[in-house]
Amino acid sequence: MSENRTPDTPDMPDWERRFRAPRVSLPDWAEDAPERALFVSNATGTYELYAWDRATGERRQVTDRPNGTTDGVLSPDGAWIWWFDDKDGDEFGIWRRQPFTGGPDEPAVPGLAPSYPAGLALSRDGRTAVVGRSTDDDGTTVHLARDGAETVEIYRHRESAGVGDLSYDGSLIAIEHTEHGDAMHAALRVLRPDGTTVAELDDTKGGVEELGLEVLGFAPVDGDTRLLVGHQRRGRWEPMVWDVATGEETDLALDLPGDLGAEWYPDGSALLVVHGFEARSELFRYDLAARELTRITTPPGTVSGATARPDGSVEYLWSSAAEPPAVRSTAGGVVLDSPGMACPPSVPVEDVWVEGPGGRIHALVQKPTGATGPLPTVFDLHGGPTWHDSDSFAAGPAAWVDHGYAVVRVNYRGSTGYGRAWTDALKHRVGLIELEDVAAVRDWAVSSGLADPARLILTGASWGGYLTLLGVGTQPDAWALGIAVVPVADYVTAYHDEMESLKAMDRTLLGGTPEEVPDRFAASSPLTYVDRVEAPVYISAGVNDPRCPIRQIDNYVKRLEARGAVHEVYRYDAGHGSLVVDERIKQVRLELDFAARHLPS
């Protein structure tokens, strides 16, 4: 594998090294050829897909595109690598494939027009693919593609849906759908290859609670009709086993706090359980026959992905706020590494709990070693919104710490990992309810002596960028600067321009379209409050972004320009973020420079 294009130099600052240091993802391996694997790395300076023959140690770069590639799937037989080909990050394109051993790319499903991806499942023999697609005109469609046969459509609906999994023998197809109109809480349907329904599971029916389901995977055993499902019936995500042939549901009732995810061990006898609680995670093995849960030892921090190998070992991607990520194995040692400069560590996080209007709020705090307050403080808000900040390594916050700032990350209402009620609380008062929690933590940061109230920066990317612009407008006296990365700025225009699946999410969050609930869209749109903004504002945006499209950002910027407000805008030729390391470094450097020039000394 090629080394990083930029050599390590003595005068390169640590924050830049963290971005340039080679990274690798958790390898995806072929079920029927477990020595063949696929992973993502930035070894060339751009995030691309790599094939890895574990038997020989050979690594081969699969994709090479100016704006990078991260969406790829290895076929279960290990013969093919599928990758999604869009245009400069617009997420609208087609699946291509190439042989694992190398060769020309070809359209994976000839005849399917470009679309947004909505899931992909491949058969064990490599001859069948189930392809999910989404477009503005068609909503979601699911297609069955078989070698030597015409591709057929087996599902269609205006609301969002996605391919979940394909059974071992290819006779059952699980999809997640939101035909009921709630994009936050999916129902499940199992289809035959001809599109007829085998079974349905819908926790949104017959009750007042909004409960979701998710496909975690069919049992990896021939003839086995068990489907591993995630559910929210006890107010959090946890797994159960659903036999789609008999309808039997096996409740695991695991006695652990927080959210639980799971995947099958390769022989179908046990589950690998990922337990997330209070911004950290750990692993367990659950024996289905004995109904026994056994802890798998991992260091304190965050497991970002894990997989059980055929020999019974578990490989996992681990990091903490202080320690860079590494792919480790329970068999010992680092599984996969890249040559090049080492990634410098950062500082650990401190946990803070603050009483807020909706309950206790969890925040993670980093500050320069030995520093005493009050400090210039960056409130770095996560995206999603159904996501959360964790005790994991992040080069962006570490760069602020290196420059003398404290960094506070808030798991506001809407964040995952603190129960279903906490996640679902943001509905209808979108943006405003999250900012109430941010305000409570901000008050704590000032009163505790950590933060200088005159030097508070609000920043974030995606949903965090949206909250940044909404925050500097609705709380103009609270923030000295706003730095918004790929934000929603004009909610109405964003709705009309964004990809179809996000339209469905916005209808769920706000209770309808902009025409149906105009007051809600207005109350939650940063554009509504743009004339109240007093802080200097920096905005960066991808011109091909289908999630936070450029036109709605331009609308907001024109309003800033009209009133002579201090602002800067940086547009770059990519989508919802860049996969090019140099571009990422450039953006962080611009943000640091903007703060240095505009923050009171």
N, C-alpha and C positions, 0 to 999 in steps of 0.2 A: 504494500500500500504506500502511496506517495506521502512524503512528509509535507508538513505545512510550508506554504510558499514563502512566508515571512520568517527569516532567521531570528533566533533569539539573540538579543543584544543586551549588554550590561545596562544601558541607559533606558531600556523599555520599562515603563512603570508596571507595578503589579496588576493594576486594574486592567491594563491592556493585555497583559499575559493571560489573565483569566479568560478573556474572550478568544485569544489566539491558540491557547493550549488545545491540542487535539482531544476531541470528545467522541465517544461512541455510545450508541443506544444499546439496550438489551437485545441480544440477537434473537431473531425469530427463526425457529428451526423446522425442518420438514418432518411431519409425523412419521412418514414411511421411509425417510432417508435422514435420520437425525444428525448425521455428520455434515449435512449441508445447512448453511445458515445465511441469513440476510440481516444486515444492520445498517445504521445511518452513521456517518462520520463527517466531520468538518476538516479532515486531514489535508485537503487541497486548498482550504480557505473558503470553501463553499460546502454546505451540507448536501451530501449526495448518498446514494445507495451503494452498498458493497456486498459482494458475495464472498462467503468464507467457507472453504473446504476444511473442516476441522480435522479430517484424517491426514491431510498433507500439510496443513497450515497455510495454504495459499489463499491470499485475499485479492480480490479483483474489483476495481471500480466498475459499477454497472451503468450509472447515469452520469452525464456530464453536460449540464445546462447552465447558462449564464446566471440564472436566478435560483438554481438549486432544485433538489428533489428530495422529499421525505416520505411520500406516500407510496409504499410498496408492499407486496405480498408474495410470499414464497409458496408455490403449489405444494400440496401435501406429499406428492411423489418426489419432490425436489428437482423436477425437470425444468420448471419455468419460473421466472421472476416477472411478476406483473407490476407495472408502475403507472401512476396517473400523470398524464401529460396535459398540463394546462398552459396558458399563455402568460408568462411573466407574473405568476402569482394570482391570476384572476379566478382560480379554482374551477374553471369551466373548460372541460376537455374530454379526452377519451382515455381508456385503459390501453396501454401497450404492453408487450411482453417480449422477453428475449430468453434464450436458453441459459440455464444456470452456468454452463461451461463457457458461455460467450457466443456472440454472433449478432446478426442484425436484429434491430427492433422491428416488430410488426404490430399492426392493430390487433388487439387481443380478441375483439368481437367486431369483425367487419360488419358494417351496416348500421351500427348504433351511432346516432348523431351525438355531437358533443353535448355535455350536460354537467351539472354539479353532481358529484358522487353521493350515493345514498347506500353505501354498503356493498360488500363483495364477499362471496363464499365460493370456494373451489372444492371439487370432489376429490376423493382419495386417488382416483386413477388419472386425474388431470384432464379428463375429457369433458367435464361439465362445469359450467360457471353460472352462478346466480348473481346478476348485476343489478344494483339499485341505481336509479337515476332521478334527478330532480331538475325541472325547468319551470320558468314562469308560466308557460302556456299549459303544460300537462300536469303540474303538481308532481307527485311521485309515481314512478312506474318501476316495476320489477320484471326482469327478463331472464329467461332460461336459454343459455347458449350451449349447444352440444357440438362437438367436432363432427363435421359432415352433415349437419342438419341445419335447417333454417332457425334462426333465433325467434323465440315466441315471447309475447308479453303475457305474464301470468298474474299481474296485479296492477291496479291503477286507482289513485284517489287524489283529490285536490289537496287534502291535508298531508302533513309531513309523515314520512314512514322511512324504514330502512331495513336492509337485509341483516338478519341476526346470525344465522348459521345454517349449515347443511349437514344432515345426518351422515354417519359413517358410510352407509350404503347408498347415499344419494337419493333416498326415497322420501325424505321429509325436509321441508324448508321452513325455518322459523323467521318470522318478520316481526318487527316492532312497528306499531302504527298509532296514529292519533286521530282516527276518524271521528272521535267524539269532540274534537276541537280543542283539547288541552294538550299543548305541545310539551308541557313539563311532566306529564304523567302518561306514559305509553301503555297500550294494551298489546297483547301478543296473539298472533295467529300462526298456526302451522298449516302449511299447504303441501299438497302433492305436486309433483312436477307438472301436472296438467292444470294447475291453478285451483283445483277443488280444495275445500277446507277439510282438514282432519280434526282440528281441535282449536278452541278459543280459550283465552284466559284474560279477563278484564276486571281489574280491581277498581275501576272508576264507576261501575254500575251498582245500583241498588243501595247506595249509602251517601251520606253527606260529606264524607272525607274524600279528598283527592289523593288517590294512591297510585303510584307508578309501578311498572314492571320493566325488567330488562332481560335480554337474552345473554346468558353467560356461556352457553355452548352445549351441544349434544354430547352425550357420553361417547368416548372414542373407541367404541367396541362394535363390531359388526352385528347388526340385528338388534341393537339396544335402542329403545325408544325413550330413554330418559333424557330430559332437558334440564340443565341447570339454569335456574331463574333467580334474578334478584328481585326482591319485593320490599314494600314499605309498611307492612301490616302492623308492625309494632313501633312505628314512628321513626324508623331509621332504615337504611339499606342493609339487607342481610340475605343470604342465599337459602333456597329450598330446591328440592328435586321434584320435577313434575314429569310423570310418565304420560306422554301425550297419547299413547294407545289406550291406556286404561283409565286415564283421568286422575290417577292416584297422586296426591301431593304429600311429600315427605318433608315435614317441618324439622329443621335441624336444631332450632332453639339454642343457639350458641350463647353461652353466658359471658358475654364480653360487652363492654360499653362501646359506643361509637359505631361507625359504619363498618360493614363487612362486605368484602368482595371475595370471589372464589373462582378457581378453574379446576378442571379434572387433572388427576394424575394420569399418565399415559395408559394404564391398564384399567381405568374406570373404577378402581376399588376405593379411592380416597380423593379428598379435595385439598388443594392448596388454598388456604384462607389468608387473605390480606386484611388485617385489622387496622383501621385508622381511627385515632382518638386524640383530640386536643393537639392537632398539628403534627403528630408523629405516627409512625406505623410500625407494625411488626408482623411476623409470619407464623402460621400454624399449619399442622397437618391434621386433617379430620378423617378418621377411619370410618367409612360408612357402615360396615358390618358391626363393628364393635361400638360405634357411636362415641369414639374417644377423640379428644382434642389434645394434640401434643405441640408444645411450643417449639419453634425453630429459632435457634439463637441468631440474632442479628444485632449489630451495634445500635445504640440509641440514635435516632434520626428518622429519615424517611426512605421507605422503599417505593421507588417510582414504577416498578414493574418487577414481576417474578414469574418464573416458569419452572415446572417440574420436568426433569429429564428422564429418559427411559431407565437409567440406572438407579433412580430413586433420589438422586441429588437435586438440589434446587439452586438455580441461578437467579440472581436478583441485582437490580440496579439500585445502589444505595448512595446517599449523601447526607450531610448535615449542613447547617448554615456555615460552619467553620471548615468542613472538610469537603474537597471536590468529589464529584461522582466517580464511582467505579463499579464495574460489573464483577460481582463476587459469586462464589459458589460455596455451598455447605460442605463440599468435598475439600475446600481449602483453596486459598489464593485468589488472585485476580484472573478472571476468565479471558477477558479481551482487553487489550490496551493498544494505544497508538503511539508510534514514535514521535519524537519532537519535544518541545519545551514542556517542563512540568507546570502544572497549574498551581499558583500560590494559594495557600489557605486564606480564610477570612476570619472574622471574629464570631463567636457563638451568639445565639439569640437568648434573650431573657424573656420569660413569659410574664405577661401582665393581664390581670383580670379587672375590668372596669364595670361598675354598675351603669347600665344604660336604660333607655326608655322601654326596651323590649326584653330586658334580661341582661345577664352577665355577658360582657363582650370580651373575647380573647384577642389580645394583640401580641405581636412579636417585635421585640426591640433589639436593635444593634447599635452600638456606639463605638467610637475609636477607643482603643485600649488606653486606659489611664485617664481618659477625658472626664472632666467634671462639668456639670451644667451651670447655667443654661446654655445649650448648644443650638446652632442652626439645625433645624430638624426637617427631614423629608418624610411626609406621609405618602407612602407608595402603595396605591390601592390596586388590588388584583382584578383581573378580568373575569369573564364568565357570563353573568354574575354567579352562576352555579359552579363555583370553584372555591378553593381556599388557599391561603398562604400556609406554608408548613416549614418545619425545621429542615430545610433542604438548601442545597447550594444554589446561589443566584448571583451571577456576575454583576448585574445592574446595581442592586443594593450595596454590594461590596465596594463598588466604585465610589459611591457617595460616602461610605464610611472612610475609605482611603483619603478622601478630600476633607475630612474633618466634620462631617455631618453625622448626626444621629438619624437612624432610619426606623420608622414605625410602620408596621404592616398590620392592618385591621381586618379581622374576619367578621365583617359586618353581617347583619341580617340579609339573607340571600346566599351566604356562603354554605358550602357543603361541609359535612363532618361533625355537625352539632345537632343533628336531628332534623326530621322532615319539617317540623313547625318553624324552625329557624330559617331553613332554606326557602320555604314557601311564603314567608312573612312579607316579602317585598311587593307582592302583587298589588296592582292598582295605584299605589303611591310610589311608583317606580322611581328609583334614584333618590327621592326625598327621604325615604326610610333608612337607606344605607347611610346617607349623610348625617342623619341624627346620631347614628352610632359612631361615625367618625368624629363628630363634634364632641361627644362624651369622652372619647379617648384623647382628643386634642386638649380638652380641659384638664384631664388628668396629667398629660405630659407637661403642661405649663405649671400647674399647681405643685407637681412633684419636684420641680426644679430641673427637669430634664431639658425642656425645650424653651428657647427664647421666643416669646410671643411675637416679637417684631420680625423674626426670621423663620417663618413657617412656610414650607413649600408643599403644595398639593400636586401630586403627579400620579400617573398610572397609564396603562396601555389598554386599548380596546374598551371594555366596560369600565376599567379604571380610568381611562382617558375621558370617557363620557362623564363619570362622576367628578373628575377634575374640573371640566368646564361648567358643569352644573353647580359645583361647590363654589367656584370663584364668583358665580353669579348670584347664588342664593345666600352665601355667607361672605359677602365682599369685605367685611372688616376682619375676617379671621385669617386670611392668607396673604402672604407677601408676594408669592409667585404662583402661577399655574403652569405646569408642563404636561401637556396632553398628547399622548402618542396614539395614533390611529383611533380617534374618538368618534362617538356619535355627538354631533354638534347641533344639528337641526333634525329633530326626531321625525317630523312628518316627511321631509324629503328623504331621509335615510330609509324610512319604511318603504317608500315607493321605489327606491333604487336598489335595495339590498337583495340578496339571494332568497329564494322562496322559503327555505326552511326557517330563516330568521324572521320573515314576515309572520309565519305561524307562531313563532315564539313571542313576538311582540303582541300579536292578537291575544295570546294567553295572558301575558303579563299585564296588559292594559285593558283587557276586556273587550276588544274589538279593533276595528280599523280606525285611522284618523278621521274618516267621515262619520263613523258610528259613535265614537267617543272623543270628539275634538278637545273637550276640556281636559281630559286626562293626558292626552298627548301634549297639550300646551303646558300643563303643570309640570310635566317631566322633561321638557325640552330645554336644553341650555340656551337655545336661541331666544326663548321667552325672556331671559334674564340678562341678555348680553349687554344691555345699556346700563346695568348696575355694576358691571365688572370694573374694579379699580386696579387690581394687581396686573403687572405685566404678564402677558400670556405667550407661551411658546407652543406651537402645534407642529407635529410631524405627521405626514400622511402618505400612504402608498397610492399612486395614481390608478392602480388596477385593483384596488381593494373592493371585493364584493360584499364585505361584512359591514364596513363603515365607509361607504362610497365617498368619492372625492367631491361631488357636487354639493352635498349638504355641508361639508367643511368649508367650501368656498363661500356658501351663503353666510355662514357665521363670520368668516374673516371679512367679508364686505361690510358687515355691520360694525366690526371693530374699526375698520378703516374709515368709515363714514364719521365716526365720532373722534377720530384721532387717538384712539387708545393704543398704548404701547403693546406691540405684539410682533412676533416673528413667525414665519411659516416655512417649513422645509418639506418639499415634496420629492419623493424618490420613485424610481421606476420599478415598482414591485407591488405586491398585494398587501395582505394584512400582516405586515412584518417582513423582514428580509432574512434570507438564508445565507447571505454573503457576509463573512466575518468582517471584512473591511468596512462594509456599509453599517453594520451594527456598531462598530467602534466609532465611526464617524458620527453616528447619531448620538451616542453617549457623550462624545466630546462636545458636540453642539449644546447638549443639555447642560453639561457642567459649565460651559462657557457662559451660557445665558444666565445661569444662577450667579456666577461670579460677577457678572456685569450689573445685574439688577437687584440682587439681594442687598439690603442695608448692611453696612460693615459693622 
